[in-house]
């Protein structure tokens, strides 16, 4: 149940009510809102005088539900807006990992040439094997900061575990919670205490409800700026890395009020398929794409097989703009 309190209800009274109702208390759209478990279906009469609107929901996908908030949330990333009625498709691009200053400088130059506002690259890499490149860590974050200051990008980078949250918040503009960290409650709860946008990637064995309920941890913590990212799920198929769940994306567009970004690079795992998938994703009218591009994918230290080279990415960007235009959207 979501209980939106009247505008004249004080913080002290809201906190008192939250304690009595065993509810989360957040300040949203200029007033306090309480969120209880969805198993609570009725508010006692003695609390009605404080309540302005009561929404009863069937499951714990509550703050993210269109049954509560019908319009897709607008996320403002330092003046770059997605969601809501913007009709913007945010193109996020860059290498899988920060590997050197020369490499990330080449990537930044390409994005600047193409008018792309958001640079992605990992500094902490949650790899499957402990014997592979694990990222440059804090030095990588400092290089990303240098690119932001030089070129004016927004930076998105991944937090691997709760010990890195403070550094990621300091150095990034969008906090990425990866598929392997989606269930880390330490990360989720800390991200609920900041107002920076948080992009959560769906775990490759995660149901849509589990995915949305992870987002609820951030939303219920007080941060309304959550973005969902579908990046492929594990199926019986072995010829591709994962299976991009466009059906799941369609479901989230219908039932969730959170912006949706699709990641074709991680889904297929092979560069040859990324352009076609990216165009299909754009045609769905989603709020963004996340695409990996590297100056020389053959020597990339992580995910070499799925990264586009610069010429491939230039060609893809041109076609994405045409697809977006055909459905009344704009690549930003």
N, C-alpha and C positions, 0 to 999 in steps of 0.2 A: 504494500500500500504506500502511495505517495501522498503526503499531506502538505499542501502549500498553505502556509500560515498567512494571516492578514498582515498588511504592510505595517501596521502599528504594533505588532508583536515584537518585543525587545529581544536582544540576544540572550539576556538572562532567562527570560521566560521560555524562549525556544530551547535552550539547553536543559531547563527543568523538564519540559515536555519530552525531550529526547530521552532523558534518563528514565522517566516514568514509563515511556512506551518502548524502551529498549530499541531506540531508533538512531540511525545516522542523522546528523544535522548539518546541512550545508546552506550557504548563502548564495542564492541563485536568482538572477533577474531582479535584484533589488529587494528580495525578501527571503526569509528563512523557510526552508523546506525540510520536512522529516521523511525518512524512508525506513519502513519496517520490512520484515519478511513478507513475501507475497502470500504466506499462509494466513496472515491477518486480513480478514475480509470486512471488518466493521470497526468503526471508531466509536468509542463510548460517548454518550451524549454530553458528558461533562466537558469534553474537549471541543465540542462543536463551535463554541463561541470564539475560539482562537483560529479555527480553520476557515480558509477562503475556498479551497477546492480540494476534494478528495478523489484520488484515482485508485481504483482497485484493479490489480492485475493478476493474471493467472500463473505467472512464474516470476523468477527473480531476474529476468531481463526487464528491468523497470525503467531506470533513467535513460536507457538506450532505446526505449520502445516508442514507436510511432503512436501507440495507444495513449501515451502520455503527451509527447511533444511531436506534432504531426510533421512539421517542417524539418528538413535536414539541418543540423547545426551548421552555423557558419564558423569556420576556424580562421582566425587572423594570425598570420605568421609574419610579423613585422611589416604589415601593410599588404602582404600577399594573401588574398582571401580565397578560400575554397568552401564548397558546401552551400547551403542556403539556396538563394536564387541567383548565384553568380554565374552559373553555366561555365565555370572554369574547370579545365582538366590540368592539374599540376603535374608537370613532367619533372621527375626527380631522377638525376643521373650522376654517374661517377663510377669509379672502380670499386670492386669488392672491398679492397683493403688499401689503406695508406701504406705505401711501400718505401717511398723516398720523397724528398722535396721536388726533385726533377719530375717524377711521375705525377704527383698531385698537381704541380704547376701546369703540366701539359693538359691534364684533364680540365683544370679550371679555365685555361685559355680556350679550349673547345666549347665549354658551356657558355662562356662569355660571348664567343663568336655567334652562337646560335640563340642568344637571348634567353637562356635558361636561368632561373633564379635560385634553384636549390641544388646544392652539391651533396652527394652521399659518398661515404667511404667509412670503412670500419677501422677503428684503432684497437679495439679489443675484439678478438675473433674467437667465438665459441666453436672451435673445429671438432669434427668427429674423432680425429686421431690426435693424441698428445704429441706426436712426432712431427706435426706439420706446423707451418707458420701461424703463430698465435696473435699476430698484430704488433704494432709499435707502441701500444699503450699510450701513456701520457705524452710522449714525444709526437705521436701521431695526432693527438688532439691539438697540440700546439701548432702543427703544420696546417690543420684544418682552420684553426683560428686565423692564421696568417693569410690563408686564401680568402677567408671572409672579409678581413680588413682590407685586402688589396683589391678584391673584385666586387664586394658587396653582396656575396651570396648568403642565403640562409643555409645552415649546415644541419644535416641529419646524420647521426651516427648511433651505433648500437651500444646499449649497456649489457654486459655479459652477466654480471652478478651484482648483488646489493652493495658490495664494497666500492663499486665504481660510480654509483648513482650521482654523488655530489660532483665529481669531475665532469660527467656527461652533461649534467644540468648547467654547469658553468660554461662549458665550451660549445655546446650545441644550441640550435634554435628549435629543433624537433628531436625529442628523445625517442629512439627506436627500441622497443622491447622485442627481441627476436623470438622466433618460433620455439627455440630451446629454452627460453627464459620466461615464456608466457605465464607459467604457473608460479613464478617466484613472487610470493606475497610480499617479501621485503621490498622488491623493486616496485611492485604495483602500489603498495601503500605509500611509499615515499613519493612516487609520481603523483599521487593524489593530493600531495601537499604543495605542489608547485602549480603555477598557472601556464607553464610552457606546454605547447602541444605535445602530445604523446601518441606515437604510432605503434600499435600493437599488431604483431604478425601472428596469424593463426598457426597453431601447432599442427604438424602434418598428420597427427592422429586425433585431432580435436573436433568434436561436434560443434555445430553452429551455436548451440545453447551454451556449451562450455566456453566458447570463444567470447560471446557477448557477456557472460557472467564475469570473465576476467576483466573486461572493460568496466564492468560495474564497480570493481574495487577502486579504480581510479576516479570514476565519476562520483561515487559515494564518499570518497575522501575529500571532495570539494573542487576537483579540477574538471571543468566541463569540456576541455579541449582534447577530445580523444578521437583518433582516426583509426579505422580498421584496415588491415592489409591482408588480403587473400594471396598466398604465395605457393599454393599447391598442397595437395594432401596425398598421403601414401595409399595407393590402391594395389590391385593385383598386377598392374602393368609393370613390366621391367625394361621396356625399350626407351622410356623417358625417365627423368629423375623423379618427378612427381606428376600428379594430374591436376591441372589448374581447374578449380571448381567454379566454373562460371554459373552453374546452377545455384551454388551457395551465394555467389555475389548477387544474383538476381533476388534471392530470398532476403538478403540483408538490405538491399535497396527498398524492398517492399515493407519490411517489418522493423527496421532499425532507423533511428534518426541520426546516426553517426555517418560522417563522410567515409567513402570506401575508396581505397587505393588497391590496384592489382599489380602483382610482381611477376611478369612472365619469365624473367631471367631465372629465378630460382625454381619456378614451376617445371619448366622443361629441362633445364640443365645443359642445353646445347644451343650455341649461338644461332645455328641455322633456322631454328624455329621461333626465335624471339620476335622478329619483325611481324610475322603473321599473327602471332598471339597478341602482340601489342596493338595491332590494328583492330583485332576483334574486341579487345578490352575497351579501346577507345569508342568503338561503335556501340558499346553498352551504355555509354553516358556516365561512366564512373567519374569520381572526383580527382583521380590521379593515377599515374603510372610510375613504377620504380624500375629503372632499367640500368643494368650494369654495362659500363663501357670503359675500356682500358687502352692506353696508347699502343700497347703491344701485347695482346692477350696470350700469346705463346709463352711469354716469360712471366706471366702473372703468378704471384705467390699463393693465391687462393682462387678457387672457382674459375680457372683459366678457360675451361671448355664453354662456359656460358656467356662470356663477356664479348660484346661487340667491339670491333676496332673503330677508329674515328670516322673513317669513310663510310662504314656500314651505318653508323649512328647518324651521320649527316643525312644520308639517304632516307633512313627511317623517319627522322624528325619531319622532313618535308611531307612524307605521305601521311603521317599522323595529323598534321595540320589540316590536310584535305578531308580526312575522315571526320575529324572533329567539326569542321565547318559544315559538313553535309548533314549533321544532326543538330546544328545550332549551338555548338559549343566552341570554346577557344582554348588552345594549348597555351599554357603560361609557364 
